[in-house]
Protein backbone atom coordinates (compact mmCIF):
# COMPACT_ATOMS: atom_id res chain seq x y z
CA UNK A 1 0.00 0.00 0.00
CA UNK A 2 2.71 2.48 1.00
CA UNK A 3 4.81 1.61 -2.09
CA UNK A 4 1.85 2.31 -4.36
CA UNK A 5 0.95 5.54 -2.57
CA UNK A 6 4.50 6.91 -2.69
CA UNK A 7 4.96 6.05 -6.38
CA UNK A 8 1.56 7.58 -7.17
CA UNK A 9 2.64 10.90 -5.64
CA UNK A 10 5.57 11.16 -8.07
CA UNK A 11 3.60 9.93 -11.10
CA UNK A 12 0.83 12.46 -10.44
CA UNK A 13 3.42 15.20 -9.92
CA UNK A 14 5.05 14.31 -13.26
CA UNK A 15 1.73 14.31 -15.14
CA UNK A 16 0.70 17.58 -13.53
CA UNK A 17 4.07 19.11 -14.41
CA UNK A 18 3.67 18.07 -18.04
CA UNK A 19 0.20 19.62 -18.08
CA UNK A 20 1.55 22.89 -16.64
CA UNK A 21 4.36 22.92 -19.20
CA UNK A 22 2.54 21.86 -22.38
CA UNK A 23 -0.92 23.35 -21.88
CA UNK A 24 -0.42 26.23 -19.42
CA UNK A 25 2.97 27.24 -20.89
CA UNK A 26 4.79 27.18 -17.57
CA UNK A 27 8.35 25.93 -18.28
CA UNK A 28 9.47 26.72 -14.72
CA UNK A 29 7.31 24.00 -13.16
CA UNK A 30 10.05 21.36 -13.20
CA UNK A 31 12.51 23.82 -11.67
CA UNK A 32 10.06 24.29 -8.80
CA UNK A 33 9.64 20.53 -8.40
CA UNK A 34 13.39 19.88 -8.20
CA UNK A 35 13.90 22.84 -5.84
CA UNK A 36 11.11 21.47 -3.64
CA UNK A 37 12.86 18.09 -3.44
CA UNK A 38 16.01 19.71 -2.07
CA UNK A 39 14.03 21.92 0.34
CA UNK A 40 12.09 18.98 1.74
CA UNK A 41 15.24 16.87 2.17
CA UNK A 42 16.82 19.71 4.17
CA UNK A 43 13.67 20.14 6.25
CA UNK A 44 13.64 16.39 7.03
CA UNK A 45 17.07 16.61 8.64
CA UNK A 46 16.04 19.62 10.73
CA UNK A 47 12.93 17.80 11.92
CA UNK A 48 14.93 14.69 12.78
CA UNK A 49 17.18 16.65 15.12
CA UNK A 50 14.11 17.65 17.13
CA UNK A 51 12.59 14.19 16.89
CA UNK A 52 15.76 12.63 18.29
CA UNK A 53 15.48 14.85 21.33
CA UNK A 54 11.74 14.32 21.76
CA UNK A 55 11.76 10.51 21.69
CA UNK A 56 14.90 10.36 23.79
CA UNK A 57 13.35 12.66 26.38
CA UNK A 58 9.96 10.96 26.67
CA UNK A 59 11.10 7.37 26.57
CA UNK A 60 13.54 8.27 29.33
CA UNK A 61 10.71 9.57 31.52
CA UNK A 62 8.51 6.63 30.57
CA UNK A 63 11.18 4.19 31.76
CA UNK A 64 11.20 5.97 35.15
CA UNK A 65 7.40 5.59 35.35
CA UNK A 66 7.67 1.92 34.44
CA UNK A 67 10.31 1.18 37.11
CA UNK A 68 8.42 3.22 39.70
CA UNK A 69 5.38 0.99 39.23
CA UNK A 70 3.15 3.69 37.75
CA UNK A 71 2.44 1.60 34.66
CA UNK A 72 1.57 -1.42 36.79
CA UNK A 73 -0.69 0.79 38.91
CA UNK A 74 -2.45 1.99 35.78
CA UNK A 75 -2.76 -1.62 34.63
CA UNK A 76 -4.40 -2.63 37.92
CA UNK A 77 -6.77 0.32 37.70
CA UNK A 78 -7.79 -0.53 34.15
CA UNK A 79 -7.72 -4.29 34.69
CA UNK A 80 -11.37 -4.61 35.78
CA UNK A 81 -12.71 -2.71 32.75
CA UNK A 82 -10.39 -4.51 30.30
CA UNK A 83 -11.50 -7.89 31.65
CA UNK A 84 -15.07 -6.96 30.75
CA UNK A 85 -14.24 -5.45 27.37
CA UNK A 86 -11.96 -8.38 26.54
CA UNK A 87 -13.68 -11.36 28.19
CA UNK A 88 -11.44 -13.77 26.29
CA UNK A 89 -8.32 -12.52 28.12
CA UNK A 90 -7.80 -14.14 31.56
CA UNK A 91 -7.25 -11.98 34.62
CA UNK A 92 -3.56 -11.25 35.17
CA UNK A 93 -2.55 -12.20 31.62
CA UNK A 94 0.62 -10.35 30.43
CA UNK A 95 -1.30 -8.92 27.47
CA UNK A 96 -3.26 -6.59 29.78
CA UNK A 97 -0.11 -4.95 31.12
CA UNK A 98 1.33 -4.56 27.63
CA UNK A 99 -1.93 -3.09 26.33
CA UNK A 100 -1.88 -0.57 29.18
CA UNK A 101 1.74 0.37 28.45
CA UNK A 102 0.91 0.75 24.76
CA UNK A 103 -2.02 3.03 25.55
CA UNK A 104 0.18 5.06 27.91
CA UNK A 105 2.77 5.61 25.15
CA UNK A 106 0.01 6.57 22.70
CA UNK A 107 -1.55 8.91 25.26
CA UNK A 108 1.77 10.75 25.54
CA UNK A 109 1.90 11.11 21.77
CA UNK A 110 4.82 8.69 21.38
CA UNK A 111 3.36 6.81 18.44
CA UNK A 112 6.74 5.52 17.25
CA UNK A 113 7.57 4.21 20.73
CA UNK A 114 4.10 2.71 21.16
CA UNK A 115 4.41 0.49 18.09
CA UNK A 116 6.97 -2.02 19.45
CA UNK A 117 5.01 -2.25 22.71
CA UNK A 118 1.79 -2.79 20.76
CA UNK A 119 3.39 -5.59 18.75
CA UNK A 120 4.35 -7.34 22.00
CA UNK A 121 0.75 -6.97 23.20
CA UNK A 122 -0.63 -8.38 19.95
CA UNK A 123 1.71 -11.38 20.20
CA UNK A 124 0.56 -11.95 23.77
CA UNK A 125 -3.08 -11.88 22.64
CA UNK A 126 -2.21 -14.29 19.84
CA UNK A 127 -1.22 -16.93 22.43
CA UNK A 128 -4.93 -17.05 23.35
CA UNK A 129 -6.12 -17.31 19.75
CA UNK A 130 -7.70 -20.70 18.89
CA UNK A 131 -7.55 -19.89 15.14
CA UNK A 132 -4.17 -18.19 14.47
CA UNK A 133 -5.23 -16.84 11.06
CA UNK A 134 -8.42 -15.15 12.29
CA UNK A 135 -8.49 -12.09 14.54
CA UNK A 136 -10.10 -12.57 17.95
CA UNK A 137 -12.53 -10.08 19.46
CA UNK A 138 -9.85 -8.89 21.91
CA UNK A 139 -7.35 -8.33 19.10
CA UNK A 140 -9.90 -6.36 17.08
CA UNK A 141 -10.82 -4.14 20.03
CA UNK A 142 -7.14 -3.53 20.78
CA UNK A 143 -6.43 -2.64 17.15
CA UNK A 144 -9.46 -0.34 16.78
CA UNK A 145 -8.63 1.55 19.97
CA UNK A 146 -5.05 1.86 18.72
CA UNK A 147 -6.18 3.13 15.33
CA UNK A 148 -8.59 5.63 16.95
CA UNK A 149 -5.55 7.54 18.27
CA UNK A 150 -5.65 7.57 22.05
CA UNK A 151 -3.59 10.78 22.18
CA UNK A 152 -4.09 12.78 25.37
CA UNK A 153 -0.79 14.68 25.21
CA UNK A 154 0.31 15.18 21.58
CA UNK A 155 3.92 16.17 22.27
CA UNK A 156 5.07 15.40 18.72
CA UNK A 157 2.45 17.80 17.32
CA UNK A 158 3.72 20.45 19.75
CA UNK A 159 7.26 19.78 18.54
CA UNK A 160 6.40 20.18 14.86
CA UNK A 161 4.52 23.40 15.57
CA UNK A 162 7.44 24.73 17.58
CA UNK A 163 9.88 23.85 14.80
CA UNK A 164 7.75 25.78 12.32
CA UNK A 165 7.81 28.87 14.53
CA UNK A 166 4.46 28.72 16.35
CA UNK A 167 4.18 31.35 19.05
CA UNK A 168 2.27 28.88 21.23
CA UNK A 169 2.89 25.24 20.19
CA UNK A 170 0.35 23.89 22.72
CA UNK A 171 -2.56 25.90 21.30
CA UNK A 172 -4.04 22.75 19.72
CA UNK A 173 -4.07 20.76 22.98
CA UNK A 174 -7.79 21.00 23.73
CA UNK A 175 -8.99 20.57 20.11
CA UNK A 176 -6.93 17.38 19.80
CA UNK A 177 -8.14 16.14 23.20
CA UNK A 178 -11.79 16.59 22.24
CA UNK A 179 -11.40 15.16 18.73
CA UNK A 180 -9.41 12.11 19.83
CA UNK A 181 -11.98 11.44 22.56
CA UNK A 182 -14.70 11.44 19.90
CA UNK A 183 -12.77 9.02 17.66
CA UNK A 184 -11.88 6.67 20.53
CA UNK A 185 -15.42 6.60 21.94
CA UNK A 186 -16.80 5.95 18.47
CA UNK A 187 -14.35 3.10 17.95
CA UNK A 188 -15.25 1.54 21.29
CA UNK A 189 -18.99 1.86 20.71
CA UNK A 190 -19.00 0.37 17.20
CA UNK A 191 -16.84 -2.58 18.30
CA UNK A 192 -19.06 -3.08 21.33
CA UNK A 193 -22.13 -3.10 19.09
CA UNK A 194 -20.63 -5.68 16.70
CA UNK A 195 -19.21 -7.89 19.46
CA UNK A 196 -22.25 -7.40 21.72
CA UNK A 197 -20.12 -6.37 24.65
CA UNK A 198 -22.02 -5.66 27.86
CA UNK A 199 -21.37 -1.94 28.21
CA UNK A 200 -24.15 -1.77 30.78
CA UNK A 201 -21.92 -3.67 33.22
CA UNK A 202 -21.54 -1.50 36.38
CA UNK A 203 -17.74 -1.28 36.09
CA UNK A 204 -17.80 -0.36 32.40
CA UNK A 205 -20.63 2.09 32.98
CA UNK A 206 -18.69 3.73 35.79
CA UNK A 207 -15.66 4.29 33.55
CA UNK A 208 -17.50 5.11 30.33
CA UNK A 209 -20.28 7.08 31.97
CA UNK A 210 -17.81 9.00 34.10
CA UNK A 211 -15.77 9.91 31.03
CA UNK A 212 -18.82 11.05 29.08
CA UNK A 213 -20.17 13.13 32.00
CA UNK A 214 -16.76 14.73 32.59
CA UNK A 215 -16.39 15.52 28.89
CA UNK A 216 -19.90 16.97 28.68
CA UNK A 217 -19.31 19.13 31.76
CA UNK A 218 -16.00 20.32 30.35
CA UNK A 219 -17.55 21.21 27.00
CA UNK A 220 -20.37 23.04 28.78
CA UNK A 221 -17.74 25.03 30.64
CA UNK A 222 -15.97 25.88 27.38
CA UNK A 223 -19.17 27.30 25.92
CA UNK A 224 -19.05 30.01 28.60
CA UNK A 225 -15.64 31.24 27.43
CA UNK A 226 -14.64 33.53 24.60
CA UNK A 227 -12.46 32.28 21.74
CA UNK A 228 -9.38 34.00 23.14
CA UNK A 229 -10.03 32.53 26.60
CA UNK A 230 -10.42 29.04 25.12
CA UNK A 231 -7.09 29.38 23.28
CA UNK A 232 -5.39 30.59 26.46
CA UNK A 233 -6.89 27.69 28.46
CA UNK A 234 -5.74 25.18 25.84
CA UNK A 235 -2.20 26.51 26.06
CA UNK A 236 -2.19 26.50 29.87
CA UNK A 237 -3.60 22.99 30.17
CA UNK A 238 -1.25 21.63 27.53
CA UNK A 239 1.90 22.99 29.12
CA UNK A 240 0.75 22.35 32.70
CA UNK A 241 -0.22 18.75 31.93
CA UNK A 242 3.06 18.14 30.14
CA UNK A 243 5.24 19.41 32.99
CA UNK A 244 2.93 17.91 35.65
CA UNK A 245 3.38 14.41 34.24
CA UNK A 246 7.15 14.84 34.25
CA UNK A 247 7.07 15.92 37.90
CA UNK A 248 4.85 12.99 38.91
CA UNK A 249 7.21 10.52 37.23
CA UNK A 250 10.24 12.02 38.98
CA UNK A 251 8.67 12.43 42.42
CA UNK A 252 7.20 8.92 42.53
CA UNK A 253 10.45 7.49 41.17
CA UNK A 254 12.50 9.24 43.84
CA UNK A 255 10.02 8.19 46.56
CA UNK A 256 10.33 4.57 45.42
CA UNK A 257 14.13 4.97 45.58
CA UNK A 258 14.49 4.41 41.85
CA UNK A 259 17.78 5.67 40.37
CA UNK A 260 15.92 8.22 38.26
CA UNK A 261 18.92 9.45 36.28
CA UNK A 262 20.15 5.96 35.38
CA UNK A 263 16.60 4.89 34.49
CA UNK A 264 16.16 7.96 32.32
CA UNK A 265 19.38 7.22 30.42
CA UNK A 266 18.31 3.59 29.93
CA UNK A 267 15.00 4.62 28.38
CA UNK A 268 16.56 7.49 26.44
CA UNK A 269 18.90 5.08 24.65
CA UNK A 270 15.86 3.19 23.41
CA UNK A 271 14.35 6.45 22.15
CA UNK A 272 17.54 7.24 20.26
CA UNK A 273 17.50 3.81 18.61
CA UNK A 274 13.88 4.28 17.50
CA UNK A 275 14.41 7.80 16.19
CA UNK A 276 17.47 7.06 14.07
CA UNK A 277 15.48 4.69 11.84
CA UNK A 278 12.87 7.33 10.93
CA UNK A 279 14.93 9.69 8.74
CA UNK A 280 14.67 7.70 5.46
CA UNK A 281 10.87 7.50 5.78
CA UNK A 282 10.59 11.20 6.59
CA UNK A 283 12.78 12.20 3.62
CA UNK A 284 10.85 9.91 1.26
CA UNK A 285 7.43 11.25 2.17
CA UNK A 286 8.31 14.94 2.55
CA UNK A 287 10.00 14.96 -0.86
CA UNK A 288 7.03 13.22 -2.51
CA UNK A 289 4.57 15.70 -0.96
CA UNK A 290 6.81 18.62 -1.93
CA UNK A 291 6.86 17.46 -5.55
CA UNK A 292 3.08 17.04 -5.51
CA UNK A 293 2.54 20.58 -4.24
CA UNK A 294 5.14 22.18 -6.55
CA UNK A 295 3.60 20.49 -9.59
CA UNK A 296 0.22 22.09 -8.91
CA UNK A 297 -1.56 18.72 -8.57
CA UNK A 298 -2.45 19.15 -4.89
CA UNK A 299 -3.80 22.65 -5.43
CA UNK A 300 -5.88 21.43 -8.39
CA UNK A 301 -7.50 18.72 -6.24
CA UNK A 302 -8.26 21.18 -3.45
CA UNK A 303 -9.67 23.72 -5.92
CA UNK A 304 -12.06 21.08 -7.23
CA UNK A 305 -13.26 20.20 -3.72
CA UNK A 306 -13.50 23.91 -2.89
CA UNK A 307 -15.70 24.48 -5.94
CA UNK A 308 -18.05 21.73 -4.81
CA UNK A 309 -18.20 23.14 -1.26
CA UNK A 310 -18.85 26.67 -2.55
CA UNK A 311 -21.68 25.42 -4.76
CA UNK A 312 -23.56 24.27 -1.65
CA UNK A 313 -22.63 27.43 0.32
CA UNK A 314 -20.20 25.74 2.73
CA UNK A 315 -17.32 27.48 4.49
CA UNK A 316 -14.26 26.29 2.55
CA UNK A 317 -11.42 26.95 5.00
CA UNK A 318 -11.35 23.32 6.12
CA UNK A 319 -10.54 22.08 2.61
CA UNK A 320 -6.88 23.10 2.72
CA UNK A 321 -6.37 20.63 5.61
CA UNK A 322 -8.12 17.74 3.87
CA UNK A 323 -4.96 16.20 2.34
CA UNK A 324 -3.78 15.24 5.83
CA UNK A 325 -7.15 13.66 6.61
CA UNK A 326 -7.36 11.77 3.31
CA UNK A 327 -3.85 10.30 3.55
CA UNK A 328 -3.73 9.57 7.29
CA UNK A 329 -5.50 6.15 7.16
CA UNK A 330 -2.85 4.94 4.70
CA UNK A 331 0.40 6.47 5.92
CA UNK A 332 1.41 8.32 9.07
CA UNK A 333 4.61 9.61 7.48
CA UNK A 334 2.74 10.95 4.44
CA UNK A 335 0.14 12.63 6.67
CA UNK A 336 2.92 14.08 8.83
CA UNK A 337 4.60 15.43 5.71
CA UNK A 338 1.34 16.98 4.51
CA UNK A 339 0.76 18.58 7.91
CA UNK A 340 4.24 20.12 7.88
CA UNK A 341 3.81 21.24 4.28
CA UNK A 342 0.47 22.84 5.18
CA UNK A 343 2.16 24.73 8.03
CA UNK A 344 4.83 26.01 5.66
CA UNK A 345 2.42 26.88 2.85
CA UNK A 346 -0.28 28.67 4.84
CA UNK A 347 1.51 29.61 8.06
CA UNK A 348 1.85 27.57 11.23
CA UNK A 349 -1.01 29.39 13.03
CA UNK A 350 -3.35 29.58 10.04
CA UNK A 351 -6.70 27.79 10.20
CA UNK A 352 -5.66 25.05 7.72
CA UNK A 353 -2.46 24.37 9.68
CA UNK A 354 -4.28 24.24 13.03
CA UNK A 355 -6.93 21.89 11.59
CA UNK A 356 -4.26 19.73 9.93
CA UNK A 357 -2.43 19.42 13.27
CA UNK A 358 -5.68 18.51 15.03
CA UNK A 359 -6.50 15.82 12.45
CA UNK A 360 -2.97 14.46 12.70
CA UNK A 361 -3.28 14.23 16.48
CA UNK A 362 -6.76 12.71 16.62
CA UNK A 363 -6.68 10.05 13.87
CA UNK A 364 -4.40 7.13 13.13
CA UNK A 365 -2.87 5.21 10.22
CA UNK A 366 -5.56 2.54 10.11
CA UNK A 367 -4.25 0.43 7.25
CA UNK A 368 -0.66 0.68 8.44
CA UNK A 369 -1.62 -0.36 11.99
CA UNK A 370 -3.72 -3.20 10.64
CA UNK A 371 -0.96 -4.44 8.32
CA UNK A 372 1.80 -4.22 10.93
CA UNK A 373 -0.07 -5.53 13.98
CA UNK A 374 -1.99 -8.31 12.27
CA UNK A 375 0.87 -9.12 9.89
CA UNK A 376 3.25 -9.57 12.83
CA UNK A 377 1.18 -12.50 14.12
CA UNK A 378 0.08 -13.93 10.76
CA UNK A 379 -3.60 -12.96 10.91
CA UNK A 380 -5.27 -13.01 7.49
CA UNK A 381 -8.99 -12.73 8.31
CA UNK A 382 -9.53 -9.37 10.00
CA UNK A 383 -13.34 -9.73 10.31
CA UNK A 384 -14.87 -6.36 11.33
CA UNK A 385 -11.60 -4.62 12.26
CA UNK A 386 -11.33 -2.41 9.15
CA UNK A 387 -14.91 -1.14 9.10
CA UNK A 388 -14.87 -0.29 12.81
CA UNK A 389 -11.48 1.43 12.59
CA UNK A 390 -12.49 3.53 9.57
CA UNK A 391 -15.69 4.58 11.35
CA UNK A 392 -13.55 5.86 14.22
CA UNK A 393 -11.32 7.70 11.73
CA UNK A 394 -14.29 9.46 10.12
CA UNK A 395 -15.56 10.48 13.55
CA UNK A 396 -12.13 11.91 14.40
CA UNK A 397 -11.94 13.97 11.20
CA UNK A 398 -15.47 15.35 11.56
CA UNK A 399 -14.87 16.15 15.22
CA UNK A 400 -11.59 17.89 14.32
CA UNK A 401 -13.34 20.11 11.79
CA UNK A 402 -16.15 21.00 14.18
CA UNK A 403 -13.84 21.65 17.14
CA UNK A 404 -11.44 23.81 15.10
CA UNK A 405 -14.30 26.00 13.84
CA UNK A 406 -15.38 26.32 17.47
CA UNK A 407 -11.90 27.17 18.78
CA UNK A 408 -10.33 29.05 15.89
CA UNK A 409 -13.21 30.01 13.62
SVG drawing of the C-alpha trace seen along z (x, -y; Angstrom):
<svg xmlns="http://www.w3.org/2000/svg" viewBox="-27 -36 50 59">
<polyline fill="none" stroke="black" stroke-width="0.4" points="0.0,0.0 2.7,-2.5 4.8,-1.6 1.8,-2.3 0.9,-5.5 4.5,-6.9 5.0,-6.0 1.6,-7.6 2.6,-10.9 5.6,-11.2 3.6,-9.9 0.8,-12.5 3.4,-15.2 5.1,-14.3 1.7,-14.3 0.7,-17.6 4.1,-19.1 3.7,-18.1 0.2,-19.6 1.5,-22.9 4.4,-22.9 2.5,-21.9 -0.9,-23.4 -0.4,-26.2 3.0,-27.2 4.8,-27.2 8.4,-25.9 9.5,-26.7 7.3,-24.0 10.1,-21.4 12.5,-23.8 10.1,-24.3 9.6,-20.5 13.4,-19.9 13.9,-22.8 11.1,-21.5 12.9,-18.1 16.0,-19.7 14.0,-21.9 12.1,-19.0 15.2,-16.9 16.8,-19.7 13.7,-20.1 13.6,-16.4 17.1,-16.6 16.0,-19.6 12.9,-17.8 14.9,-14.7 17.2,-16.7 14.1,-17.6 12.6,-14.2 15.8,-12.6 15.5,-14.9 11.7,-14.3 11.8,-10.5 14.9,-10.4 13.3,-12.7 10.0,-11.0 11.1,-7.4 13.5,-8.3 10.7,-9.6 8.5,-6.6 11.2,-4.2 11.2,-6.0 7.4,-5.6 7.7,-1.9 10.3,-1.2 8.4,-3.2 5.4,-1.0 3.1,-3.7 2.4,-1.6 1.6,1.4 -0.7,-0.8 -2.5,-2.0 -2.8,1.6 -4.4,2.6 -6.8,-0.3 -7.8,0.5 -7.7,4.3 -11.4,4.6 -12.7,2.7 -10.4,4.5 -11.5,7.9 -15.1,7.0 -14.2,5.4 -12.0,8.4 -13.7,11.4 -11.4,13.8 -8.3,12.5 -7.8,14.1 -7.3,12.0 -3.6,11.2 -2.6,12.2 0.6,10.4 -1.3,8.9 -3.3,6.6 -0.1,5.0 1.3,4.6 -1.9,3.1 -1.9,0.6 1.7,-0.4 0.9,-0.8 -2.0,-3.0 0.2,-5.1 2.8,-5.6 0.0,-6.6 -1.6,-8.9 1.8,-10.7 1.9,-11.1 4.8,-8.7 3.4,-6.8 6.7,-5.5 7.6,-4.2 4.1,-2.7 4.4,-0.5 7.0,2.0 5.0,2.2 1.8,2.8 3.4,5.6 4.4,7.3 0.8,7.0 -0.6,8.4 1.7,11.4 0.6,12.0 -3.1,11.9 -2.2,14.3 -1.2,16.9 -4.9,17.1 -6.1,17.3 -7.7,20.7 -7.6,19.9 -4.2,18.2 -5.2,16.8 -8.4,15.2 -8.5,12.1 -10.1,12.6 -12.5,10.1 -9.9,8.9 -7.3,8.3 -9.9,6.4 -10.8,4.1 -7.1,3.5 -6.4,2.6 -9.5,0.3 -8.6,-1.6 -5.1,-1.9 -6.2,-3.1 -8.6,-5.6 -5.5,-7.5 -5.6,-7.6 -3.6,-10.8 -4.1,-12.8 -0.8,-14.7 0.3,-15.2 3.9,-16.2 5.1,-15.4 2.5,-17.8 3.7,-20.5 7.3,-19.8 6.4,-20.2 4.5,-23.4 7.4,-24.7 9.9,-23.9 7.8,-25.8 7.8,-28.9 4.5,-28.7 4.2,-31.4 2.3,-28.9 2.9,-25.2 0.3,-23.9 -2.6,-25.9 -4.0,-22.8 -4.1,-20.8 -7.8,-21.0 -9.0,-20.6 -6.9,-17.4 -8.1,-16.1 -11.8,-16.6 -11.4,-15.2 -9.4,-12.1 -12.0,-11.4 -14.7,-11.4 -12.8,-9.0 -11.9,-6.7 -15.4,-6.6 -16.8,-6.0 -14.3,-3.1 -15.2,-1.5 -19.0,-1.9 -19.0,-0.4 -16.8,2.6 -19.1,3.1 -22.1,3.1 -20.6,5.7 -19.2,7.9 -22.2,7.4 -20.1,6.4 -22.0,5.7 -21.4,1.9 -24.2,1.8 -21.9,3.7 -21.5,1.5 -17.7,1.3 -17.8,0.4 -20.6,-2.1 -18.7,-3.7 -15.7,-4.3 -17.5,-5.1 -20.3,-7.1 -17.8,-9.0 -15.8,-9.9 -18.8,-11.1 -20.2,-13.1 -16.8,-14.7 -16.4,-15.5 -19.9,-17.0 -19.3,-19.1 -16.0,-20.3 -17.5,-21.2 -20.4,-23.0 -17.7,-25.0 -16.0,-25.9 -19.2,-27.3 -19.1,-30.0 -15.6,-31.2 -14.6,-33.5 -12.5,-32.3 -9.4,-34.0 -10.0,-32.5 -10.4,-29.0 -7.1,-29.4 -5.4,-30.6 -6.9,-27.7 -5.7,-25.2 -2.2,-26.5 -2.2,-26.5 -3.6,-23.0 -1.3,-21.6 1.9,-23.0 0.8,-22.4 -0.2,-18.7 3.1,-18.1 5.2,-19.4 2.9,-17.9 3.4,-14.4 7.2,-14.8 7.1,-15.9 4.9,-13.0 7.2,-10.5 10.2,-12.0 8.7,-12.4 7.2,-8.9 10.4,-7.5 12.5,-9.2 10.0,-8.2 10.3,-4.6 14.1,-5.0 14.5,-4.4 17.8,-5.7 15.9,-8.2 18.9,-9.4 20.1,-6.0 16.6,-4.9 16.2,-8.0 19.4,-7.2 18.3,-3.6 15.0,-4.6 16.6,-7.5 18.9,-5.1 15.9,-3.2 14.4,-6.5 17.5,-7.2 17.5,-3.8 13.9,-4.3 14.4,-7.8 17.5,-7.1 15.5,-4.7 12.9,-7.3 14.9,-9.7 14.7,-7.7 10.9,-7.5 10.6,-11.2 12.8,-12.2 10.8,-9.9 7.4,-11.3 8.3,-14.9 10.0,-15.0 7.0,-13.2 4.6,-15.7 6.8,-18.6 6.9,-17.5 3.1,-17.0 2.5,-20.6 5.1,-22.2 3.6,-20.5 0.2,-22.1 -1.6,-18.7 -2.5,-19.2 -3.8,-22.7 -5.9,-21.4 -7.5,-18.7 -8.3,-21.2 -9.7,-23.7 -12.1,-21.1 -13.3,-20.2 -13.5,-23.9 -15.7,-24.5 -18.0,-21.7 -18.2,-23.1 -18.8,-26.7 -21.7,-25.4 -23.6,-24.3 -22.6,-27.4 -20.2,-25.7 -17.3,-27.5 -14.3,-26.3 -11.4,-27.0 -11.3,-23.3 -10.5,-22.1 -6.9,-23.1 -6.4,-20.6 -8.1,-17.7 -5.0,-16.2 -3.8,-15.2 -7.2,-13.7 -7.4,-11.8 -3.9,-10.3 -3.7,-9.6 -5.5,-6.1 -2.8,-4.9 0.4,-6.5 1.4,-8.3 4.6,-9.6 2.7,-10.9 0.1,-12.6 2.9,-14.1 4.6,-15.4 1.3,-17.0 0.8,-18.6 4.2,-20.1 3.8,-21.2 0.5,-22.8 2.2,-24.7 4.8,-26.0 2.4,-26.9 -0.3,-28.7 1.5,-29.6 1.9,-27.6 -1.0,-29.4 -3.4,-29.6 -6.7,-27.8 -5.7,-25.1 -2.5,-24.4 -4.3,-24.2 -6.9,-21.9 -4.3,-19.7 -2.4,-19.4 -5.7,-18.5 -6.5,-15.8 -3.0,-14.5 -3.3,-14.2 -6.8,-12.7 -6.7,-10.0 -4.4,-7.1 -2.9,-5.2 -5.6,-2.5 -4.3,-0.4 -0.7,-0.7 -1.6,0.4 -3.7,3.2 -1.0,4.4 1.8,4.2 -0.1,5.5 -2.0,8.3 0.9,9.1 3.3,9.6 1.2,12.5 0.1,13.9 -3.6,13.0 -5.3,13.0 -9.0,12.7 -9.5,9.4 -13.3,9.7 -14.9,6.4 -11.6,4.6 -11.3,2.4 -14.9,1.1 -14.9,0.3 -11.5,-1.4 -12.5,-3.5 -15.7,-4.6 -13.5,-5.9 -11.3,-7.7 -14.3,-9.5 -15.6,-10.5 -12.1,-11.9 -11.9,-14.0 -15.5,-15.3 -14.9,-16.1 -11.6,-17.9 -13.3,-20.1 -16.1,-21.0 -13.8,-21.7 -11.4,-23.8 -14.3,-26.0 -15.4,-26.3 -11.9,-27.2 -10.3,-29.1 -13.2,-30.0"/>
</svg>
